[in-house]
Amino acid sequence: MAYYIKHSFLLISTLMILRLQFSSAIKGGYWYSDSGLAASDINPSYFTHLFSAFADLDTTTYQVTISPANAARFSTFTQTVQAKSSSVKTLLSIGGGGGSTLAQKFANMASQASRRKSFIDSSIRLARNNNFHGLDLDWEYPSSDTDKTNFGSLIKEWRAAVAAESRSSGKPALLLSAAVGGSDQITPLKYYPGPDIANNLDWINVMTYDLFTSDGYPTVTQAPAPLKNPTGQFSADEGITKWIGLGVPKSKIALGLPFYGFKWALSDPNNHRIFSKATQGLGAVKYKDIKNAGAQIVYNSTYTTTYAFKGTDWYGYDDTQSTANKVSYAKQNGLFGYFAWHIEQDSNWALSDAASRSWGA
Ligand SMILES: *[C@@H]1O[C@H](CO)[C@@H](O)[C@H](O)[C@H]1NC(C)=O
C-alpha cells in the first residue's frame, strides 16, 4: 500500500511537472516575413506562440529550406522576440497557401518514406540551427485518401524523430503543429487523419476564415468568416465541430482569426446589409486599411462578424468586438486557444490586444 501510494504520488508529481512544460493555452500569431513587418517591430506580449512563415520545400531533395531573403531574419527571429518577451515560443512554419502546385509538392514528398525522412531530418536541423521551439506544417491541403494516409505517416515519423532528437540532444522536444483546413467549404476535412493528428501533433491551427470571399461571391456581400451561420452550412463553428468529430480533442484545437477582410462594391449605397447586391468583388483588405477607410461600422451578432460601408465601398471583416467574441467562444468551448493570420495586418495591435484580453491570463 505504501509502495502504491508513494508511486502514485511520484506519478502525479511527474505528470504535474510534464504539464508545466506545456502551455495551457495558445495565443498565436503568424508573422509573414514578406509582409514587411520587421521582427523587432513585433509586440510579442500579446502572444504565447509566434509562427515564422514560411520555410520552403525543395522538390528535388524534399528537404525543408529557408530562402536567402529569409535566412538572416529567420535566424535572429527567436532572440529578437524573446528579448522583449522571454516566454514567447517560436515555430518555423513550412509551406503556406501556394495553391494546388504547392499542395502537390507536399503530396509527392509525403508519398515515399525516404522523402519523408529527408523532410523530417532537415526540418529538425533547421529548427535547431535557427533556435525555433517548434515546427508547423502548412500543407494546404491533403486532398485524397492517399494523401490522408501519407499525412498520417509523415506526422507519426515526425513525432518519433522529434522525440529521438530530444533524447539525444537533451533539449525539450520541438513542438509540432499544423495549419489545417477550417471548413468543408474550403477543402474536404475528411482527407485529414484525425486520430493520427490527435496522437502525434501538439495542436492544430484550424483556418476558420475565407469561407465567403469577394472573389468567390462577387455579386452579394458576405460575412467572410462567420462564427455561426444560421442561414447556411458553413461557419467557423461548423469547422471546429467537424474537427472534433474527426477525433481531435478540443484541447488540441486553435481557432483561426483573420486580421483582414474582403471588399465589395455595392449596387446601391443605401442597401448595405450582409447579403446586399454588389457589382463586383474587390479582394482582400488588411484590418488596418479597413479601419483607416473611415467607413460606418456595424457589428452583427447573428454571424459574429463586422461590416463597414462608405458610399459603394463595403467591407466584411472582424474588428475588436467580433474578434473578442470569437475568442470567448474558443475559451467557453474548451479549445486550446486561437491564432491570427497575419499580425502585420493588425492596427497598432488592436485585434491582438482584444483577443488576448478576451482569453484572459
Ligand atoms: C445580421 O445580418 C443578417 C443578414 O443581413 C440579418 O438578417 C440579421 O438580422 C443581422 N443580425 C442582427 C443582430 O442585426
The ligand as a Tripos MOL2 file, in Angstrom:
@<TRIPOS>MOLECULE
LIG
   14    14     1     0     0
SMALL
NO_CHARGES

@<TRIPOS>ATOM
      1 C1        -27.1870   40.1380  -39.3060 C.3       1 LIG1
      2 O1        -27.2960   40.2040  -40.7150 O.3       1 LIG1
      3 C2        -28.3340   39.4040  -41.2650 C.3       1 LIG1
      4 C3        -28.2300   39.4560  -42.7940 C.3       1 LIG1
      5 O2        -28.2640   40.7600  -43.2700 O.3       1 LIG1
      6 C4        -29.6790   39.8840  -40.7600 C.3       1 LIG1
      7 O3        -30.7040   39.0480  -41.2550 O.3       1 LIG1
      8 C5        -29.6630   39.8300  -39.2410 C.3       1 LIG1
      9 O4        -30.8620   40.3680  -38.7330 O.3       1 LIG1
     10 C6        -28.4910   40.6200  -38.6800 C.3       1 LIG1
     11 N1        -28.4180   40.4160  -37.2440 N.am      1 LIG1
     12 C7        -28.5550   41.4020  -36.3840 C.2       1 LIG1
     13 C8        -28.4920   41.0470  -34.9350 C.3       1 LIG1
     14 O5        -28.7230   42.5780  -36.7270 O.2       1 LIG1
@<TRIPOS>BOND
     1     1     2 1
     2     1    10 1
     3     2     3 1
     4     3     4 1
     5     3     6 1
     6     4     5 1
     7     6     7 1
     8     6     8 1
     9     8     9 1
    10     8    10 1
    11    10    11 1
    12    11    12 1
    13    12    13 1
    14    12    14 2
@<TRIPOS>SUBSTRUCTURE
     1 LIG1         1 GROUP 0 **** ****
